[in-house]
Every structure is written in C-alpha cells, then in structure tokens.
C-alpha cells in the first residue's frame, strides 16, 4: 500500500481522469471493477475514491465532444509540477503544444493540458488542496503509465527536456524498444515503448488488481470487455475495455511479491 500525503516530486504521474458521456454508468462499471466510491464535485466532475481517498476522476462530456482531454478511448495522465506556468512554457519551447493554458481549479490546484510533438496528450498538475492520487500501487489504484509510439525518438527528446528525466534501457526486455524514464533523483516514473504497429502515440494507464483473471471476469460482468490475461516478467496483465470503449490495462503481482 502506498499512501500519498504530500505533492509528488515534479515529473511524477500524479493524477488520472477520464471523459465519459454517462457518469452514472461509469460509476457502476468502475465501482464493480475496482470497488471505488464517488463524490460529486463542481463543473460536472466526479471524484473516484478508494477507502475514502482520491484515486481518479470522471468528467462528464457530451458523447460528441471533440475537446476531450485525452485521445478518444484513453485515460489522461497528469504529471506533477511545482510551477505549472513554467513547465507549460518549457513544453512549448521544446516543440509541444498547449491544448489548454494553465488555469486555476478553485483552491485545489493549477492545471494545464498539452500534447508532445508526436501528438500524445497529457496534463500538468500543481497540487494545493488536491494532491492528486492519494493511494497508488495497490489494488484498485494507479500503478503505472507508459507511452507507446510508432516513432518513439521525438518523445525520448521531449520529456527529458521538459521534466529533466534521464533515459536508460531495460535488459529484462530483450528485443523490446523500451526506455525507462527516471526523475533526476533516479526514481522510475514510467517508460517509452516503440511499437511500430501502434496507430498513434499515446500514454497508457495500468491499474493494479489483486487477481487479473478475476478482474477480467468482473469487467465483462459489468458490461465491459476483456482480453486474454497474459504473464509478463513483472505482472499478469489483461486489457480491459469499459462500456464506452475506453481501454486500459490491469495487472496483478506474482504471488509472494510485496
């Protein structure tokens, strides 16, 4: 279990949210899958909670809304920043674009939305009253984000320039075009994966579950769809599609892993 009680270091994935056309249906599905509870907020925003702590958000949007924060079918990941405006400027200075300029979200914090040079969308979050995810790395919460891209070179230049990340390879994955992204303190925050057949560059979201096979069954029973669970060297994973067509992955740790 990992409780977050202060703002994460800059560059850390700190929040996730999803645009949905029907919040009540989303609450039913994700509640059945992850055991989330909910709290309605301002501006058609719903906070998703696990044991009372914030873990994600839903934003109500019309089904035809083209101003969604993330590409159709994906959760949006927000990276922590100590200065949203300064980070936003770095984004544009190195070839990214702002899709929403920095703005205040009441007393909760300051945010911006952006896209990297290859079109992958993400957000920035400068937390105040709302830190971001208050539980991570346990069943029902965010565990990882990786960027997949048919052409990963530009991303490997962009993100280190914005967040001062360093890159290194992964000897555990021979034959895979994978780079770790690390904060200046050496902490791994995710990775960049070259996938030639990917239709576009995008940030993917992985949630932890206690049992990937059981989670797949819950997803289908709740009106979603699931792929076939498979084992990797790190976790047992399965791709899930919610009732709106949004895709993400869930993974369970091998037995005996702390």
Backbone as numpy.savetxt, mean C-alpha at the origin, in Angstrom:
# Nx Ny Nz CAx CAy CAz Cx Cy Cz
3.37 -8.83 16.44 2.53 -7.63 16.44 3.40 -6.39 16.44
3.05 -5.40 15.65 3.79 -4.14 15.59 2.81 -2.99 15.75
2.86 -2.33 16.89 2.05 -1.14 17.11 2.86 0.09 16.75
2.24 1.01 16.04 2.90 2.25 15.65 2.34 3.37 16.51
3.20 4.02 17.27 2.74 5.03 18.22 3.32 6.41 17.93
4.11 6.54 16.86 4.65 7.83 16.45 4.81 7.81 14.94
5.04 8.98 14.35 5.19 9.04 12.91 6.36 8.18 12.45
6.15 7.46 11.36 7.20 6.61 10.81 8.30 7.47 10.19
9.54 6.94 10.12 10.61 7.68 9.45 10.26 7.97 7.99
10.77 9.07 7.48 10.48 9.48 6.11 10.80 8.36 5.13
9.89 8.16 4.17 10.07 7.14 3.16 9.42 5.81 3.47
8.91 5.65 4.68 8.27 4.40 5.08 6.83 4.37 4.59
6.37 3.28 3.98 4.93 3.17 3.70 4.16 3.28 5.02
3.31 4.29 5.12 2.69 4.57 6.41 1.18 4.52 6.40
0.57 4.52 5.20 -0.90 4.51 5.13 -1.33 3.92 3.80
-2.51 3.34 3.78 -3.10 2.82 2.55 -4.58 3.16 2.54
-5.10 3.49 1.37 -6.54 3.64 1.26 -7.01 3.22 -0.13
-8.33 3.09 -0.25 -8.92 2.52 -1.44 -10.16 3.31 -1.82
-10.27 3.68 -3.09 -11.49 4.30 -3.60 -12.50 3.22 -3.92
-13.71 3.36 -3.39 -14.75 2.35 -3.62 -16.07 3.04 -3.96
-16.87 2.43 -4.82 -18.17 3.03 -5.17 -19.27 2.73 -4.16
-19.03 1.75 -3.28 -20.04 1.32 -2.31 -19.34 0.97 -1.01
-19.30 1.93 -0.09 -18.58 1.72 1.16 -19.18 0.60 1.99
-20.51 0.50 2.02 -21.13 -0.54 2.82 -20.73 -1.93 2.33
-20.68 -2.11 1.01 -20.26 -3.40 0.47 -18.79 -3.65 0.77
-17.96 -2.62 0.69 -16.55 -2.76 1.02 -16.38 -3.16 2.49
-17.16 -2.56 3.36 -17.08 -2.89 4.78 -17.44 -4.35 5.02
-18.46 -4.83 4.32 -18.84 -6.23 4.47 -17.71 -7.17 4.04
-17.14 -6.89 2.87 -16.13 -7.78 2.32 -14.86 -7.79 3.18
-14.31 -6.62 3.44 -13.05 -6.56 4.18 -13.22 -6.90 5.66
-14.42 -6.65 6.18 -14.69 -7.10 7.54 -14.66 -8.61 7.64
-15.26 -9.29 6.64 -15.26 -10.75 6.63 -13.86 -11.30 6.41
-13.07 -10.60 5.60 -11.73 -11.08 5.28 -10.73 -10.84 6.40
-10.74 -9.62 6.97 -9.70 -9.23 7.92 -10.20 -9.00 9.34
-11.53 -9.00 9.55 -12.04 -8.71 10.88 -11.99 -7.23 11.24
-12.00 -6.37 10.23 -11.94 -4.94 10.49 -13.24 -4.40 11.07
-13.09 -3.32 11.87 -14.21 -2.51 12.32 -14.10 -1.17 11.60
-15.13 -0.32 11.74 -15.14 0.89 10.92 -15.62 2.11 11.70
-15.11 3.25 11.26 -15.51 4.53 11.83 -15.69 5.52 10.69
-16.88 6.08 10.56 -17.15 7.05 9.51 -16.45 8.36 9.83
-15.85 8.95 8.80 -15.17 10.23 8.98 -15.79 11.30 8.10
-15.07 12.40 7.95 -15.56 13.50 7.13 -15.28 13.23 5.66
-16.00 13.93 4.80 -15.78 13.91 3.35 -15.84 12.50 2.78
-16.83 11.74 3.19 -17.07 10.39 2.66 -15.87 9.48 2.84
-15.16 9.64 3.94 -13.99 8.80 4.22 -14.29 7.92 5.42
-13.96 6.64 5.30 -14.20 5.68 6.38 -12.89 5.10 6.86
-12.68 5.15 8.17 -11.48 4.58 8.77 -11.70 3.11 9.08
-10.76 2.27 8.64 -10.81 0.84 8.93 -9.92 0.57 10.13
-10.45 -0.18 11.10 -9.71 -0.39 12.34 -9.60 -1.87 12.68
-8.51 -2.20 13.33 -8.27 -3.54 13.86 -8.02 -3.39 15.35
-8.89 -4.01 16.16 -8.82 -3.83 17.62 -8.81 -2.34 18.00
-9.59 -1.57 17.25 -9.73 -0.15 17.56 -8.65 0.75 16.99
-7.63 0.19 16.34 -6.52 0.98 15.81 -6.61 1.09 14.28
-6.27 2.24 13.76 -6.39 2.50 12.32 -5.43 1.63 11.53
-5.95 1.01 10.46 -5.10 0.19 9.59 -5.26 0.52 8.11
-6.33 1.22 7.71 -6.57 1.53 6.30 -7.76 2.48 6.21
-8.06 2.93 4.98 -9.20 3.81 4.78 -9.93 3.50 3.49
-11.23 3.82 3.46 -12.04 3.75 2.25 -12.50 5.17 1.91
-12.45 5.50 0.63 -12.97 6.77 0.15 -14.12 6.49 -0.80
-15.28 7.04 -0.50 -16.45 6.86 -1.37 -16.28 7.70 -2.63
-16.36 7.04 -3.80 -16.29 7.75 -5.07 -17.33 7.16 -6.02
-17.84 7.94 -6.96 -18.74 7.37 -7.96 -18.01 6.30 -8.77
-18.75 5.33 -9.25 -18.13 4.25 -10.01 -17.40 4.75 -11.24
-17.84 5.88 -11.80 -17.23 6.41 -13.01 -16.19 7.48 -12.74
-15.84 7.70 -11.45 -14.92 8.79 -11.11 -13.53 8.50 -11.66
-13.01 9.38 -12.50 -11.68 9.20 -13.09 -10.59 9.85 -12.28
-10.94 10.46 -11.13 -9.94 11.15 -10.31 -9.49 10.29 -9.15
-9.66 8.98 -9.26 -9.28 8.06 -8.18 -7.82 8.25 -7.82
-7.49 8.02 -6.55 -6.13 8.26 -6.08 -5.16 7.25 -6.62
-5.59 6.06 -6.92 -4.69 5.04 -7.44 -5.26 4.51 -8.74
-4.42 3.84 -9.56 -4.95 3.26 -10.78 -6.12 2.34 -10.45
-7.05 2.22 -11.36 -8.21 1.38 -11.14 -7.79 0.00 -10.67
-8.36 -0.41 -9.54 -8.11 -1.76 -9.07 -6.98 -1.92 -8.07
-6.44 -0.83 -7.54 -5.31 -0.94 -6.62 -5.49 -0.06 -5.39
-4.95 -0.53 -4.27 -4.83 0.30 -3.08 -3.77 1.36 -3.33
-3.92 2.52 -2.70 -2.93 3.59 -2.79 -2.06 3.57 -1.54
-0.74 3.56 -1.73 0.19 3.58 -0.62 0.71 5.01 -0.44
0.79 5.44 0.83 1.31 6.76 1.18 2.63 6.60 1.92
3.63 7.36 1.50 4.94 7.32 2.15 5.04 8.45 3.17
5.60 8.14 4.32 5.77 9.13 5.37 6.74 10.22 4.93
6.45 11.44 5.34 7.35 12.56 5.10 7.29 13.50 6.28
8.42 14.11 6.60 8.45 15.12 7.66 8.05 16.48 7.13
8.07 16.65 5.80 7.74 17.94 5.18 7.10 17.65 3.83
5.78 17.62 3.79 5.07 17.23 2.59 5.41 18.14 1.41
5.49 19.44 1.66 5.74 20.38 0.57 7.15 20.19 0.00
8.12 20.00 0.87 9.49 19.82 0.39 9.63 18.52 -0.40
8.99 17.45 0.07 9.05 16.18 -0.66 8.32 16.29 -1.99
7.20 17.00 -2.00 6.46 17.21 -3.25 7.34 17.94 -4.27
8.11 18.90 -3.81 9.00 19.62 -4.72 10.09 18.69 -5.27
10.61 17.82 -4.41 11.62 16.88 -4.89 11.04 15.96 -5.96
9.78 15.58 -5.78 9.12 14.72 -6.77 9.12 15.37 -8.14
8.70 16.63 -8.20 8.64 17.30 -9.50 10.03 17.63 -10.03
10.98 17.88 -9.14 12.34 18.20 -9.57 13.01 17.04 -10.28
12.61 15.79 -9.95 13.29 14.62 -10.53 12.39 13.86 -11.51
11.37 14.53 -12.04 10.62 13.95 -13.14 9.27 13.37 -12.80
8.86 13.42 -11.53 7.53 12.97 -11.18 6.51 14.09 -11.38
5.25 13.77 -11.18 4.20 14.78 -11.29 3.30 14.70 -10.06
2.76 15.84 -9.65 1.79 15.88 -8.58 0.40 15.78 -9.18
-0.37 14.81 -8.74 -1.76 14.70 -9.18 -2.70 15.39 -8.20
-2.22 15.69 -7.02 -2.93 16.54 -6.07 -1.89 17.27 -5.24
-1.92 18.59 -5.29 -0.95 19.39 -4.54 -1.13 19.18 -3.04
-0.09 19.47 -2.25 -0.21 19.32 -0.80 -1.41 20.08 -0.24
-2.12 19.41 0.67 -3.28 20.05 1.30 -3.45 19.53 2.71
-4.08 20.35 3.53 -4.34 20.00 4.91 -5.57 19.10 5.00
-5.49 18.09 5.85 -6.64 17.23 6.15 -7.00 17.49 7.62
-7.63 18.63 7.84 -7.98 19.04 9.21 -6.76 19.04 10.10
-6.94 18.48 11.31 -5.80 18.38 12.22 -5.07 17.05 12.07
-5.51 16.24 11.09 -4.94 14.90 10.95 -3.55 14.90 10.33
-3.32 15.78 9.37 -2.02 15.80 8.73 -2.08 16.53 7.40
-1.02 16.40 6.64 -0.92 17.04 5.34 -0.58 15.97 4.31
-1.21 16.02 3.16 -1.04 14.97 2.17 -0.81 15.55 0.78
-0.29 14.71 -0.11 -0.21 15.02 -1.54 -0.31 13.70 -2.27
-0.66 13.76 -3.55 -0.71 12.59 -4.41 0.19 12.84 -5.61
0.86 11.77 -6.07 1.85 11.94 -7.12 1.93 10.70 -7.99
2.67 10.83 -9.08 2.99 9.70 -9.94 4.46 9.78 -10.30
5.12 8.64 -10.34 6.53 8.62 -10.71 6.67 8.72 -12.23
7.88 8.81 -12.77 8.03 8.99 -14.22 7.43 7.87 -15.07
7.24 6.70 -14.49 6.65 5.59 -15.25 5.13 5.51 -15.07
4.57 6.41 -14.27 3.12 6.47 -14.09 2.59 5.80 -12.84
3.43 5.15 -12.05 2.97 4.53 -10.81 2.57 5.61 -9.81
1.37 5.47 -9.26 0.83 6.48 -8.36 1.07 6.11 -6.90
1.21 7.15 -6.08 1.43 6.98 -4.65 1.08 8.28 -3.95
1.08 8.26 -2.62 0.77 9.44 -1.85 1.88 9.78 -0.87
1.80 10.97 -0.32 2.66 11.42 0.77 1.77 11.69 1.98
2.29 11.38 3.16 1.53 11.68 4.38 2.47 12.25 5.44
2.16 13.47 5.88 2.85 14.12 6.99 1.89 14.08 8.16
2.08 13.12 9.03 1.11 12.86 10.08 1.17 13.84 11.23
-0.02 14.12 11.77 -0.13 14.87 13.02 -1.07 14.07 13.93
-2.36 14.42 13.99 -3.27 13.64 14.83 -3.43 12.22 14.31
-3.34 12.06 12.99 -3.41 10.72 12.39 -2.01 10.31 11.94
-1.46 9.29 12.58 -0.10 8.86 12.28 -0.02 8.07 10.98
-1.12 7.40 10.62 -1.12 6.42 9.54 -1.55 5.09 10.10
-1.03 4.01 9.57 -1.36 2.67 10.10 -0.82 2.54 11.52
-1.71 2.18 12.44 -1.31 2.04 13.85 -0.98 0.60 14.21
-1.31 -0.34 13.33 -0.90 -1.74 13.45 -0.36 -2.16 12.09
0.79 -2.80 12.07 1.36 -3.35 10.83 1.98 -4.71 11.17
2.22 -5.49 10.11 2.99 -6.74 10.25 2.34 -7.75 11.18
1.01 -7.81 11.14 0.30 -8.86 11.82 -0.99 -9.14 11.06
-1.61 -10.30 11.28 -2.81 -10.63 10.50 -3.86 -9.53 10.53
-4.35 -9.19 9.33 -5.35 -8.15 9.19 -4.78 -6.77 8.94
-3.44 -6.68 8.73 -2.83 -5.37 8.55 -1.81 -5.40 7.42
-1.36 -4.20 7.05 -0.37 -4.04 5.99 0.95 -4.66 6.41
1.56 -5.42 5.47 2.87 -5.97 5.75 3.91 -5.51 4.74
3.48 -5.18 3.49 4.50 -4.86 2.49 3.90 -4.19 1.26
4.72 -3.33 0.63 4.39 -2.76 -0.68 5.61 -2.91 -1.58
5.38 -3.37 -2.81 6.44 -3.47 -3.82 5.94 -2.84 -5.11
6.84 -2.21 -5.83 6.52 -1.64 -7.13 6.86 -2.65 -8.22
5.89 -2.99 -9.05 6.14 -3.82 -10.22 6.11 -2.94 -11.46
7.03 -3.20 -12.39 7.12 -2.35 -13.57 7.69 -3.13 -14.74
7.16 -2.90 -15.95 7.77 -3.53 -17.12 9.13 -2.92 -17.45
9.40 -1.72 -16.94 10.67 -1.03 -17.16 11.09 -0.38 -15.84
11.77 -1.12 -14.97 12.02 -0.64 -13.61 13.14 0.39 -13.49
13.91 0.62 -14.57 15.04 1.53 -14.48 14.69 2.91 -13.98
13.70 3.59 -14.57 13.36 4.94 -14.09 12.97 4.98 -12.61
12.26 3.96 -12.14 11.86 3.94 -10.73 13.08 3.80 -9.83
14.07 3.05 -10.27 15.28 2.86 -9.46 16.12 4.12 -9.38
15.87 5.07 -10.26 16.51 6.37 -10.16 15.64 7.35 -9.38
14.33 7.28 -9.59 13.41 8.25 -9.03 13.30 8.16 -7.51
13.00 6.99 -6.97 12.71 6.89 -5.53 13.92 7.19 -4.65
15.14 6.75 -5.00 16.29 7.19 -4.22 16.49 8.71 -4.26
16.17 9.34 -5.39 16.32 10.78 -5.48 15.31 11.52 -4.62
14.10 10.94 -4.46 13.06 11.59 -3.65 13.24 11.32 -2.16
13.50 10.06 -1.80 13.48 9.66 -0.40 14.86 9.28 0.16
15.91 9.45 -0.63 17.27 9.08 -0.21 17.41 7.59 0.07
16.60 6.78 -0.63 16.73 5.33 -0.51 18.06 4.87 -1.12
18.52 3.72 -0.66 19.58 2.99 -1.33 18.99 1.71 -1.89
19.66 1.16 -2.89 19.21 -0.05 -3.56 20.21 -1.16 -3.35
19.70 -2.37 -3.21 20.57 -3.54 -3.32 19.76 -4.72 -3.80
20.46 -5.73 -4.29 19.81 -6.89 -4.86 19.40 -7.89 -3.81
18.86 -9.03 -4.26 18.39 -10.06 -3.35 18.88 -11.41 -3.85
19.88 -11.94 -3.17 20.45 -13.23 -3.57 19.48 -14.39 -3.35
18.42 -14.15 -2.56 17.43 -15.21 -2.33 16.53 -15.44 -3.53
16.58 -14.51 -4.50 15.68 -14.59 -5.65 16.48 -14.61 -6.95
17.24 -15.67 -7.19 18.02 -15.72 -8.44 17.11 -15.72 -9.65
17.51 -14.95 -10.64 16.73 -14.88 -11.87 15.57 -13.90 -11.83
15.34 -13.25 -10.67 14.27 -12.26 -10.55 14.88 -10.87 -10.57
14.32 -9.98 -11.35 14.81 -8.61 -11.47 14.25 -7.81 -10.29
14.90 -7.93 -9.14 14.38 -7.36 -7.90 15.44 -6.51 -7.23
15.03 -5.35 -6.71 15.90 -4.49 -5.91 15.20 -4.12 -4.61
15.89 -4.28 -3.48 15.39 -3.76 -2.22 15.47 -2.23 -2.24
14.51 -1.58 -1.61 14.56 -0.16 -1.30 14.82 -0.03 0.19
15.86 0.70 0.55 16.21 0.86 1.97 16.30 2.34 2.33
15.77 2.66 3.52 15.92 4.01 4.05 17.40 4.28 4.35
17.77 5.53 4.59 19.16 5.83 4.93 19.67 5.06 6.15
18.77 4.65 7.06 19.21 3.88 8.22 19.36 2.40 7.91
19.14 2.00 6.65 19.31 0.61 6.24 18.05 -0.22 6.31
16.97 0.33 6.86 15.74 -0.44 7.01 15.07 -0.65 5.66
14.70 -1.89 5.36 14.03 -2.21 4.10 12.58 -1.75 4.16
12.15 -0.99 3.15 10.76 -0.52 3.14 9.93 -1.17 2.03
10.56 -1.93 1.16 9.86 -2.55 0.04 10.85 -2.86 -1.06
10.36 -2.98 -2.28 11.25 -3.29 -3.37 10.68 -2.89 -4.71
11.51 -3.01 -5.73 11.11 -2.75 -7.11 11.36 -4.02 -7.90
10.33 -4.47 -8.60 10.41 -5.72 -9.34 10.20 -5.45 -10.82
11.13 -5.88 -11.63 10.97 -5.78 -13.07 10.15 -6.96 -13.57
9.00 -6.67 -14.17 8.09 -7.70 -14.69 7.77 -7.31 -16.13
8.50 -7.85 -17.11 8.32 -7.42 -18.50 6.88 -7.50 -18.99
6.12 -8.48 -18.50 4.74 -8.65 -18.98 3.73 -7.78 -18.24
4.17 -7.01 -17.23 3.23 -6.15 -16.51 2.65 -5.10 -17.45
1.34 -4.84 -17.37 0.75 -3.86 -18.28 1.17 -2.43 -18.00
1.55 -2.15 -16.75 1.98 -0.81 -16.36 2.70 -0.89 -15.03
3.34 0.20 -14.66 4.01 0.26 -13.36 3.00 0.58 -12.27
3.08 -0.10 -11.13 2.11 0.14 -10.06 2.65 -0.39 -8.74
2.25 0.28 -7.67 2.56 -0.19 -6.33 1.53 -1.23 -5.91
2.03 -2.39 -5.47 1.18 -3.49 -5.02 1.13 -3.51 -3.49
0.05 -4.06 -2.96 -0.15 -4.12 -1.52 -0.31 -5.56 -1.06
0.42 -5.90 0.01 0.35 -7.22 0.61 -0.09 -7.08 2.06
-1.18 -7.78 2.42 -1.67 -7.83 3.79 -1.25 -9.15 4.42
-0.97 -9.12 5.70 -0.67 -10.37 6.40 -1.97 -11.04 6.84
-1.99 -12.36 6.79 -3.08 -13.17 7.32 -2.47 -14.35 8.07
-3.25 -14.96 8.94 -2.75 -16.11 9.68 -2.65 -17.35 8.81
-3.54 -17.46 7.81 -3.61 -18.65 6.96 -4.07 -18.20 5.58
-3.17 -18.24 4.60 -3.50 -17.75 3.26 -4.63 -18.55 2.62
-4.64 -19.86 2.82 -5.68 -20.70 2.21 -7.05 -20.36 2.80
-7.09 -20.19 4.12 -8.36 -19.85 4.76 -8.82 -18.45 4.35
-7.87 -17.53 4.18 -8.23 -16.17 3.74 -8.82 -16.21 2.34
-8.25 -17.04 1.46 -8.79 -17.16 0.10 -10.23 -17.67 0.15
-10.49 -18.62 1.03 -11.85 -19.15 1.16 -12.81 -18.08 1.68
-12.35 -17.28 2.64 -13.20 -16.20 3.18 -13.50 -15.17 2.10
-12.50 -14.85 1.29 -12.69 -13.86 0.24 -13.77 -14.31 -0.75
-13.71 -15.57 -1.15 -14.70 -16.10 -2.09 -16.08 -16.13 -1.45
-16.16 -16.55 -0.20 -17.45 -16.62 0.50 -18.07 -15.24 0.66
-17.21 -14.20 0.73 -17.71 -12.84 0.92 -18.01 -12.14 -0.39
-17.89 -12.85 -1.51 -18.24 -12.27 -2.80 -17.09 -11.80 -3.65
-15.86 -12.11 -3.23 -14.70 -11.78 -4.03 -14.20 -12.99 -4.79
-12.97 -12.93 -5.23 -12.35 -14.04 -5.95 -10.93 -14.22 -5.42
-10.40 -15.41 -5.62 -9.06 -15.71 -5.14 -8.33 -16.59 -6.13
-7.03 -16.38 -6.24 -6.19 -17.25 -7.04 -5.85 -18.51 -6.27
-4.85 -19.21 -6.75 -4.39 -20.43 -6.09 -3.23 -20.07 -5.17
-3.32 -20.35 -3.87 -2.20 -20.05 -2.97 -0.93 -20.75 -3.41
0.19 -20.06 -3.25 1.48 -20.63 -3.62 2.53 -20.23 -2.60
3.56 -21.03 -2.48 4.61 -20.78 -1.51 5.78 -20.03 -2.15
6.28 -19.02 -1.45 7.52 -18.36 -1.81 8.52 -18.67 -0.69
9.73 -18.16 -0.82 10.72 -18.43 0.23 10.39 -17.67 1.51
9.49 -16.67 1.41 9.17 -15.86 2.58 7.80 -16.17 3.16
6.77 -16.26 2.29 5.40 -16.42 2.77 4.63 -17.31 1.81
3.47 -17.78 2.27 2.50 -18.42 1.38 1.53 -17.33 0.97
1.37 -17.12 -0.34 0.65 -15.96 -0.85 -0.50 -16.37 -1.75
-1.47 -15.47 -1.86 -2.57 -15.67 -2.81 -3.09 -14.30 -3.23
-3.42 -14.18 -4.49 -3.99 -12.94 -5.02 -5.50 -12.93 -4.78
-5.99 -11.81 -4.26 -7.40 -11.64 -3.95 -7.97 -10.52 -4.82
-9.20 -10.69 -5.25 -9.94 -9.64 -5.95 -11.21 -9.36 -5.17
-11.41 -8.09 -4.81 -12.61 -7.76 -4.04 -13.83 -7.63 -4.97
-15.02 -7.39 -4.43 -16.23 -7.34 -5.28 -16.23 -6.24 -6.33
-15.34 -5.24 -6.20 -15.28 -4.15 -7.16 -14.19 -4.35 -8.21
-13.46 -5.45 -8.11 -12.37 -5.71 -9.05 -11.01 -5.23 -8.59
-10.91 -4.72 -7.36 -9.61 -4.31 -6.82 -8.80 -5.53 -6.44
-7.52 -5.54 -6.79 -6.67 -6.69 -6.50 -5.59 -6.34 -5.49
-5.21 -7.32 -4.71 -4.15 -7.20 -3.72 -3.74 -8.61 -3.36
-2.74 -8.76 -2.52 -2.29 -10.08 -2.11 -2.34 -10.21 -0.60
-2.52 -11.44 -0.14 -2.41 -11.73 1.28 -1.35 -12.82 1.45
-0.68 -12.79 2.58 0.37 -13.78 2.80 0.43 -14.20 4.25
0.72 -15.49 4.46 0.89 -16.00 5.82 2.31 -16.48 5.99
2.85 -16.25 7.17 4.23 -16.64 7.47 4.33 -18.14 7.65
5.49 -18.71 7.31 5.67 -20.15 7.56 5.50 -20.48 9.04
5.03 -21.67 9.32 4.83 -22.11 10.70 6.16 -21.98 11.45
6.11 -21.38 12.63 7.31 -21.22 13.45 8.01 -19.90 13.25
7.58 -19.09 12.25 8.19 -17.78 12.03 7.64 -16.80 13.03
8.50 -16.04 13.73 8.00 -15.09 14.72 7.30 -13.91 14.05
